[in-house]
Amino acid sequence: MKKSNYSTSVIISVLVHVLFIVLLLWGADFTFEKKQSVGNTIQATMIDPAILNQQAQQIRQQRQAAKNAELARQARLQQQTAALEAQRKTDAERIRQLKEDKLTAEKATREAKKRQQVQQQQAIEARAKADAQAKADVKAKADAKAKADAKAKADAKAKADAKAKADAKVKADAKAKVAAKAKADAKAKADVKAKADARAKVAAKAKADAQAKADAKAKADAKAKADAKAKADAKAKADAKAKADAQAKQDAALNDMLSGLEAENEQRDGVKDQHIDDEIAKYSSMFKGLIQQNLLVDQSLKGQKCKLRLRLAANGLVLNVSQLAGNDTLCRAAKSAVLQVDVFPMPDDPNVVKQLREINLTVSP
């Protein structure tokens, strides 16, 4: 850009000087006198000296006028040249000022763009920092909930294990005291067992269908529900096996004994009632654990309680859930958690199932 401006200035200057020289040459033509051509013929003529003096005076005046005109022309030319030079300097200054203004504007634009980039980077860093903090808060909250859930599960398992040990001891004591039953009782028990096995198969199929439906409905909760179902199935199978083993040993003992049937039957009925109560308590605790796994509430509800009534099908499918008492917000969250469980694990004993089909539970976060 500087080179182009310099070339333009040089060209203008050269043109001005060329114009000045041309004007000088053109003006000089007016100062030359045309010489009269001299012929070979000489004519003698008498000339009046006064006329000669007058003509000479006129010639001097004409020359002086031409000289004055040339001087005036040269003065005008010098003025024009000075004006052109002044215009050239003015144009050069204007071009320099325009270039300086352009550089200043470009610098201001670069600085503004740089400031904008810095502000954008600062905004991006601020958003990233806020996002990281939010993620950290969410993770901390999730970790705390997972820790609490793990502790609740461990406590429930410890309680269930202690209860299972107590049940095993009660059964062992009952088996030691139970007398032999008649062959007719054995046949009746075999029929009852066959019916119970058939019901168990139907219940198992219903549980499997319900579990498949629950998996399709909420994939995110599938693992938790599958774990709960696996634990419940394992516990149910273990209870069924223990019950079958106990029943087999009990049948063998009853077949060897023929006396004391009435007293032993009364004692057995009492054990059966206790077994039903224990199973109800065990499955109620299991139900609460499943509800707690799906319960999402704010920390402000800690310490609040909600009492619910659950109505279940024989296979554990939730038919209805209603609020009996407690905090409305907590109860809404608890009802939602019950519906997410969808199907609760049920025992094989029809007497226990009958008691569990309509049950009241108290939920507290």
N, C-alpha and C positions, 0 to 999 in steps of 0.2 A: 504493500500500500504506500510506503514512504517513497519507494523507487518510482512509482507511477506519478505521484505528485511532483516529484523533482523533475521528471522528464517533461511534464506539462509546463512547468514554470520555465524551463530552458527554451522550449519551443516558442512560447509566448514572447520571451525576451528577444530571441533571434528575429522573429517576425517584426517586432517593433523596430529593431535596428535596420533591417532591410527596408522597411517602409520609410524610415528616416532618410536613408541614402537615396532611395528612388525620388523622394520629394526634393532633395537637394539637387539632384541631377536635372530633374524636370524644371526647377526654378532657374537653374543656371542657363538653360536654353534661351531665356528671355533677355539675358545680359549680352548675348552675342549680337554683333551688328553684321548685317548682311553686306558684304562688299559688292560694290558695283562692278559689274563686268567691264573690263576696259577693252575697247575695240582698237582696231588699228587706225581708225580714222580719227584725226585730231581736228576739232573745230575750235576755232578761237572765238570766244564770246566775251564780251565785256560785262563784268559783274560789278554791281554797286557794292562798295564796302559796307555800307549800312545794312544792306540785305544780308551780306555774308555774316556780319556780326549778329544780326537778328537770328539767322539760321543756326549759327554756332550757339547762341544763347538757348535756343529752343532744344538743340541736341543735348546741351549740358543739363537743361531742365528735365528732358526725357530720361537721360541716364540717371539723374539724381532720383527722379520719381521711381524708375525701375529698381534702383538700388534700395530706396526706401521700402518699396513693395516687397523686394526680396528679404530685406531685414524683417519686415512685419511678418512675411510668410515663415521665415526661419523662427521668429519668436513664437508664432502660433504653433509651428511644428514642435518646438521645444516644450511649449505648454502641453500639447497633446501627448508628447512623449512622457512628460512628467506625470500627466494624468493617467496614462496607461500604466506607467510604473507604479503609481500609487494604487491604481485598481488591482494590479498584479499582487502588490503586497497585501492589500485588503483581502483579495481572494485567497492568497496563501494563508493569511491569518485565520480567515473563516474556515478554510479546510483543516488547518491545524486544530482550531477550536472544536470543529465537528468530530475530528478523529479523537481528540482528548475526551470529548463528551461521550463518544461511543465506547472508548476504553473504560471510562468511569462507569457507564451503564452496564457494560459487560462484567466489570468487577463486582458491581452491586448485585447483579443477577447471580453471579457465582456464589457470592457470600450468602445471599438469601437462600439459594438452593442448598448450600452447605448447612445453613442453620436449620432448614426444613428437614434435611436428612438426619441431622443430629436429633431434632425433636421427634422424628418418626422412630429412630432407633431407641430413643429413651422411652417412647410410648410402648414399643414392642417389648423392651426389657421389663417395663413395669407390668404389662399384661402377662408376660411369661412368669414373672415373680408372683403375681397374684394367682395365676393358675396353679403354679407349683404349691403355693401355700394352701389353696383350696383342696388340691389333691392330697396334700399331707394331712389336712384336717379330716377329710373323708376317710383316709386310710387309718388314721388314729382312732376314729370313731368305730370303723369296721373291726379293727384289731381288738378294741375294748369289748365290743359286742361278741366277737368270736371267743374271746377269753372267758367272758361271762357265760356264753352258751356252753363252752367246753366244761366249765366248772359245774354248771347245772346238770349236764349230761353225766359227768363223773359222780356227782352226788346222787343222782337218780339211780345210776348203775350200782353204786355202793349200797344204797338202800334196798334195791331189788335183790342184790346178792345176799344181803343179810336176811331179807325176807325168805329167799329161797332156802337158805340154810335152816332157818326156823321151821319152814314148811317140811323140809326133809326130816328134821328131828321129830316133828309131830307125827309125820307119817310112819317113821320108824317105830316110835313108841306105840302108835295105834296098831301097826302090824304085829308087834310082839304080844299085844293083848287080845287081838281079834281071834275068835274061834272059827272052827270049820263051818262052812255052810253046806246045806243039803244040795244034792245033785240038781234038784229042780231050780234052786237059786242060781247055780252055775249056768244052767241053760238060759234062764231069764237074763242073766248078766251078759251071756254071749250074744243074745238077741239085741240087747241094748247097745252093746259095743258095736255090732254090725250096723245098726241104725246111726250111731254116732259117727262111725267111719264114713258112711254114705253122706251124712250132713257135712262132715269135714271136707270131703271131696268137692261137694257143691259150693261150700264156702270158699275153698281154695280157688276154684275156677272163677267165682265172682270177684274175689280179691284180685286175681290176675287181670281180669277184664277191666276192673276199676282202676288198677294201677296203670294199665296201658292208656286208658282214657286220661288219667292224670298226667302221664308223660306227654301226651299230645297237647294237652291244654296249657302246660307251663313247663317248658324245657329247662328254664332257669332253675326251677325248684325240683327237677327230676332227681338229681343226685341226693339231695337231702331226704326226699321222700323215699327214694330207693333204699338209702341207708336205714331209715326208720323201719321200713317194711322188712328189710333183711334181718334187722335186730329182732323185730317182733316175730318174724317167721322162725328165726333160730330159737327164740325163747319159747315159742309155741311148740316147736318140734321137740325141744328139750323137755318141756313140761309133759308133752304127750308121751314121750319115751319113758320119762320117769314114772308117769302115771300108769303106762302099760306094764312096765316092769313091776311096779308096786302091785298093780292089779293081778299080774300073773302069780307073784309070790303070795298075795293075799288069797287068791283062789286055791293055791296049793295048800295053804295053811287051813283055809276053811274046809277043804275036802277031807282033811285029817281030823277035824274036830266036829263033834256031834252034839255037844252040850253047851249050855249057856247062850243060846241063840238070841233070846229076847234081850238080855242085858247087853250083850255085845252089839246087837242091832241098834239099841238106844244110844250106846256110846258112839257107834259109827255115824249115826245121824247127826250127833253133836259135832263130830269131826267134819262131816260134810258141810254143815252150816258154817263152821269156822273156815273151811276151805273156800266156800263161796264168798264170804266176807273178805278173806285175804285176796282172792282173785279180783274182786271189785276194786279194792284199794290199789292193787298193783296196776290194773289197767287204767284206773282213774289217773294215777301218777303218770302213766305212759301217755295218756291223752293230753294231759297238761304240758308234758314235754314237747309233744308234736305241735301244740298250739303256740308254745313259747318260741319255737324255731321260726315260725312264720309271723310272729307279732312284731310290728313296726310302730313304735310310739316315740314321742319326744321325752327327753329326760325330765321335763316338768311334771310328767304323770307318774314318776317314781313314787311309790308308797300308796297309790290309788288302787282300788280293787273293783272288779266287775264279776257279778255272779250270772252265769249263763245256764240255760237249760237246753241240752242237746237231745234230739230225737233221731235215732239211727235205725237203719235197716239191719237185718240179721247178719249181713255180710260187712257191716261197718259203714255203709254209705250214709252220708249226712242227708237226712230228710228235712230237718228244720232246726234252726237255732234261734233262740229268743233271749232277750235281756230280762233278768229278774230284778237286779238291783245293781247300784254302783255308778261310777263316773260314765257319762254318756260318751265322751270322746274315746275313752279306753274301751268301752263296750263295742263301739263301732269297729275299732281296730281288732278287737278280739273276735268278733263275728266274722270279719274278713279273713282272719287267720284260720278259723275253723273251716270256712269254705275253701281255702287254699289246700288244706289237708285233704278234704273231699271224702276220703275213705279211711276210717280208723281200723287198726288191727283188732280182731275179735278172737276170743278164746274158743276152744273146741267144746267146752262144757255148755250145753244148752241152758242150764239153770243160771249160769253166770251171764250168758248172752242176754237172757231175758231181763236180768237186772240192769244190764248196761245199755239196753236199747233206749231207755229214757233216764238220763242222768244229769245231775246238777254239778257244775264245776265253778270254782272261784279262781279267776285269773288275776295275777298281779305282776307288773313288770319288774 
